[in-house]
Amino acid sequence: MRYDLCVIGSGPAGQRAAVQAAKLGRQVCIIERREVIGGVAINTGTIPSKALREAILHSTAFKHRLAQASGPIGRRDVTIEELTYWCQHVIKGEIDVVRSQLSRNGVEVRVGTGTFVDPNAVRVRHGNEETRIEADHFLIATGTRPARPKDIPFDHNHIVDADGLLGLHSLPRTLTVVGGGVIGTEYASMLQALGVKVTLIEGRNELMEFLDSEIRESLQYHLRQAGMTLRLGEKVVKVALIDAPDGARSVSGKLVEATLESGKVLRSDTLLYCVGRQGCTDELGLDAIGLQADNRGRITVNEHYQTEVPHIYAAGDVIGFPALASTSMEQGRLSACHMFGVPTQSTPELFPFGIYAVPEISMVGWTEEQLTREDIPYETGIAHYREIARGQLLGDAIGMLKILVHQDSRHILGVHCIGTGATEIIHIGQAVMSLKGTVDYFVETVFNYPTLAECYKVAALNVVNKLIHV
């Protein structure tokens, strides 16, 4: 069969590209190797992890205890079965939504593994069946999977990766998380909020160095205040599953032993390994189309998401940073528009980042460190949730919103937030930045009271007062 567009992978990038092309009147098919659609985002990544987070927050009433977050506060009577049940309920709902959307737009979904046989055709294998699909354009949206080094003895119970966390048979008493990136930090903070004793190991000296330093420092402080142990600047050189020594507390009679480069030995019921992800490109047959992935399985594209073969595009996690579901969706849409000659405008520099740790973090635009390196004159305005009525109502005393403003033009250069609803209220700043707005917009605007959006007015007044004295 022949199509105008063949998409390999049904995650956020693939979904959005397929629907966009269908809206343009094109014949589209999606090849998905799983029996269920949605890719990692719906089945093992974004949606499950956020569903787990919401279940934990509700079960621990964490949102109403942030003001007292000076030690471990989780409930120990929540079972892994309860958490998993809620996650599976949400996942099923999302799968149904996506399947309905693709069906309504006439996108054909074919189950199987897609492999290029030449630049214009893909072979789809499903069991003992093979189908040849030809298309004028292709989009590679196969996503990534957790990196699984051969020297880490994963066993799906004591030593797991991010995909296997929800498959645990019981909630661990103690947990070692290796990797302080977005995924590792999110899961570490979620389970810490649930009452699990967590040690987070990160090879760099700070967590998530792309964050604004003040936000990052605040996160690290509050994680420690909640009872988490941070081992920063440390690397794991060996992981082993051992019998619990006499007198050692253990849920299963086994413990995971992690040996650090510094010689420290850490033991816990479970170890979650979250260091890096690998692009799912090994079965694509890239050699047949003259393409090659890098050592992490990622594909290089230009600003239009085209590979070196012009009619073959790639989008989503498989092309690397920022590897967020939100950015992947937009990349898929933009690639479909470009391949069919539809003009678009995009501002990747204003794509927001959302980190669903506990506490929540979001950012858009420049950080203070970037502005300083580029010699751009700026001033900061800060609003603390504790001085906002809505923050008091939520019981969130640690939240903070910061805006960065150009000293001369007064344009908003960046917005950074930590606390309840951070990933929601960031979009107000994003919209003003996209429209080239200045800090005066926030000064002159009336916000509903009481709301977290009020933080923008407080932060704006704070920065304007500073600018007067510059």
VENVENBEL-V685319 format. One record per residue. N is the residue number from 0. RES is the residue in one small letter. SS is DSSP state (a for helix, b for strand, c for the rest). Layout:
BEGIN
N:RES:SS ; N:RES:SS
END
This chain:
BEGIN
0:m:c ; 1:r:b ; 2:y:b ; 3:d:b ; 4:l:b ; 5:c:b ; 6:v:b ; 7:i:b ; 8:g:c ; 9:s:c ; 10:g:c ; 11:p:a ; 12:a:a ; 13:g:a ; 14:q:a ; 15:r:a ; 16:a:a ; 17:a:a ; 18:v:a ; 19:q:a ; 20:a:a ; 21:a:a ; 22:k:a ; 23:l:c ; 24:g:c ; 25:r:c ; 26:q:c ; 27:v:b ; 28:c:b ; 29:i:b ; 30:i:b ; 31:e:b ; 32:r:c ; 33:r:c ; 34:e:c ; 35:v:c ; 36:i:c ; 37:g:c ; 38:g:a ; 39:v:a ; 40:a:a ; 41:i:a ; 42:n:a ; 43:t:c ; 44:g:c ; 45:t:a ; 46:i:a ; 47:p:a ; 48:s:a ; 49:k:a ; 50:a:a ; 51:l:a ; 52:r:a ; 53:e:a ; 54:a:a ; 55:i:a ; 56:l:a ; 57:h:a ; 58:s:a ; 59:t:a ; 60:a:c ; 61:f:a ; 62:k:a ; 63:h:a ; 64:r:c ; 65:l:a ; 66:a:a ; 67:q:a ; 68:a:c ; 69:s:c ; 70:g:c ; 71:p:c ; 72:i:c ; 73:g:c ; 74:r:c ; 75:r:c ; 76:d:c ; 77:v:c ; 78:t:c ; 79:i:a ; 80:e:a ; 81:e:a ; 82:l:a ; 83:t:a ; 84:y:a ; 85:w:a ; 86:c:a ; 87:q:a ; 88:h:a ; 89:v:a ; 90:i:a ; 91:k:a ; 92:g:a ; 93:e:a ; 94:i:a ; 95:d:a ; 96:v:a ; 97:v:a ; 98:r:a ; 99:s:a ; 100:q:a ; 101:l:a ; 102:s:a ; 103:r:a ; 104:n:c ; 105:g:c ; 106:v:c ; 107:e:b ; 108:v:b ; 109:r:b ; 110:v:b ; 111:g:c ; 112:t:b ; 113:g:b ; 114:t:b ; 115:f:b ; 116:v:b ; 117:d:b ; 118:p:c ; 119:n:c ; 120:a:b ; 121:v:b ; 122:r:b ; 123:v:b ; 124:r:b ; 125:h:b ; 126:g:c ; 127:n:c ; 128:e:b ; 129:e:b ; 130:t:b ; 131:r:b ; 132:i:b ; 133:e:b ; 134:a:b ; 135:d:b ; 136:h:b ; 137:f:b ; 138:l:b ; 139:i:b ; 140:a:c ; 141:t:c ; 142:g:c ; 143:t:b ; 144:r:b ; 145:p:b ; 146:a:c ; 147:r:c ; 148:p:c ; 149:k:c ; 150:d:c ; 151:i:c ; 152:p:c ; 153:f:c ; 154:d:c ; 155:h:c ; 156:n:c ; 157:h:c ; 158:i:b ; 159:v:b ; 160:d:b ; 161:a:a ; 162:d:a ; 163:g:a ; 164:l:a ; 165:l:a ; 166:g:a ; 167:l:c ; 168:h:c ; 169:s:c ; 170:l:c ; 171:p:c ; 172:r:c ; 173:t:b ; 174:l:b ; 175:t:b ; 176:v:b ; 177:v:b ; 178:g:c ; 179:g:c ; 180:g:c ; 181:v:a ; 182:i:a ; 183:g:a ; 184:t:a ; 185:e:a ; 186:y:a ; 187:a:a ; 188:s:a ; 189:m:a ; 190:l:a ; 191:q:a ; 192:a:a ; 193:l:c ; 194:g:c ; 195:v:c ; 196:k:b ; 197:v:b ; 198:t:b ; 199:l:b ; 200:i:b ; 201:e:b ; 202:g:c ; 203:r:c ; 204:n:c ; 205:e:c ; 206:l:c ; 207:m:c ; 208:e:c ; 209:f:c ; 210:l:c ; 211:d:c ; 212:s:a ; 213:e:a ; 214:i:a ; 215:r:a ; 216:e:a ; 217:s:a ; 218:l:a ; 219:q:a ; 220:y:a ; 221:h:a ; 222:l:a ; 223:r:a ; 224:q:a ; 225:a:c ; 226:g:c ; 227:m:c ; 228:t:b ; 229:l:b ; 230:r:b ; 231:l:b ; 232:g:c ; 233:e:c ; 234:k:c ; 235:v:b ; 236:v:b ; 237:k:b ; 238:v:b ; 239:a:b ; 240:l:b ; 241:i:b ; 242:d:b ; 243:a:c ; 244:p:c ; 245:d:c ; 246:g:c ; 247:a:c ; 248:r:c ; 249:s:c ; 250:v:c ; 251:s:c ; 252:g:c ; 253:k:b ; 254:l:b ; 255:v:b ; 256:e:b ; 257:a:b ; 258:t:b ; 259:l:b ; 260:e:c ; 261:s:c ; 262:g:c ; 263:k:c ; 264:v:b ; 265:l:b ; 266:r:b ; 267:s:b ; 268:d:c ; 269:t:b ; 270:l:b ; 271:l:b ; 272:y:b ; 273:c:c ; 274:v:c ; 275:g:c ; 276:r:b ; 277:q:b ; 278:g:b ; 279:c:c ; 280:t:c ; 281:d:c ; 282:e:c ; 283:l:c ; 284:g:c ; 285:l:a ; 286:d:a ; 287:a:a ; 288:i:a ; 289:g:c ; 290:l:c ; 291:q:c ; 292:a:c ; 293:d:c ; 294:n:c ; 295:r:c ; 296:g:c ; 297:r:c ; 298:i:c ; 299:t:c ; 300:v:c ; 301:n:c ; 302:e:c ; 303:h:c ; 304:y:c ; 305:q:b ; 306:t:c ; 307:e:c ; 308:v:c ; 309:p:c ; 310:h:c ; 311:i:b ; 312:y:b ; 313:a:b ; 314:a:c ; 315:g:c ; 316:d:a ; 317:v:a ; 318:i:a ; 319:g:c ; 320:f:c ; 321:p:c ; 322:a:c ; 323:l:c ; 324:a:a ; 325:s:a ; 326:t:a ; 327:s:a ; 328:m:a ; 329:e:a ; 330:q:a ; 331:g:a ; 332:r:a ; 333:l:a ; 334:s:a ; 335:a:a ; 336:c:a ; 337:h:a ; 338:m:a ; 339:f:c ; 340:g:c ; 341:v:c ; 342:p:c ; 343:t:c ; 344:q:c ; 345:s:c ; 346:t:c ; 347:p:a ; 348:e:a ; 349:l:a ; 350:f:c ; 351:p:c ; 352:f:b ; 353:g:b ; 354:i:b ; 355:y:c ; 356:a:c ; 357:v:c ; 358:p:c ; 359:e:c ; 360:i:b ; 361:s:b ; 362:m:b ; 363:v:b ; 364:g:b ; 365:w:c ; 366:t:c ; 367:e:a ; 368:e:a ; 369:q:a ; 370:l:a ; 371:t:a ; 372:r:a ; 373:e:c ; 374:d:c ; 375:i:c ; 376:p:c ; 377:y:b ; 378:e:b ; 379:t:b ; 380:g:b ; 381:i:b ; 382:a:b ; 383:h:b ; 384:y:a ; 385:r:a ; 386:e:a ; 387:i:c ; 388:a:a ; 389:r:a ; 390:g:a ; 391:q:a ; 392:l:a ; 393:l:a ; 394:g:c ; 395:d:c ; 396:a:c ; 397:i:c ; 398:g:c ; 399:m:b ; 400:l:b ; 401:k:b ; 402:i:b ; 403:l:b ; 404:v:b ; 405:h:b ; 406:q:c ; 407:d:c ; 408:s:c ; 409:r:c ; 410:h:b ; 411:i:b ; 412:l:b ; 413:g:b ; 414:v:b ; 415:h:b ; 416:c:b ; 417:i:b ; 418:g:c ; 419:t:c ; 420:g:c ; 421:a:a ; 422:t:a ; 423:e:a ; 424:i:a ; 425:i:a ; 426:h:a ; 427:i:a ; 428:g:a ; 429:q:a ; 430:a:a ; 431:v:a ; 432:m:a ; 433:s:a ; 434:l:c ; 435:k:c ; 436:g:c ; 437:t:b ; 438:v:a ; 439:d:a ; 440:y:a ; 441:f:a ; 442:v:a ; 443:e:a ; 444:t:c ; 445:v:c ; 446:f:c ; 447:n:c ; 448:y:c ; 449:p:c ; 450:t:c ; 451:l:c ; 452:a:c ; 453:e:a ; 454:c:a ; 455:y:a ; 456:k:a ; 457:v:a ; 458:a:a ; 459:a:a ; 460:l:a ; 461:n:a ; 462:v:a ; 463:v:a ; 464:n:a ; 465:k:a ; 466:l:a ; 467:i:a ; 468:h:c ; 469:v:c
END
